């Protein structure tokens, strides 16, 4: 079964919405992880992509 991909316009809209949303600090992520009893793996490829996207938005601002 093929998966539908969002249009480039939809992807750009999503990126704009994400850029406007509040960001959690590392300390807040750590508090939530402690409360939930989970470990956040900084080597996770998805987290690395998020970090790179955040850094890119900071450079563009």
Buried (B, 14 or more C-beta within 10 A) or exposed (E): EEEEEEEEEEEEEEEEEEBEEEEEEEEEEEEEEEEEEEEEEEEEEEEEEEEEEEEEEEEEE
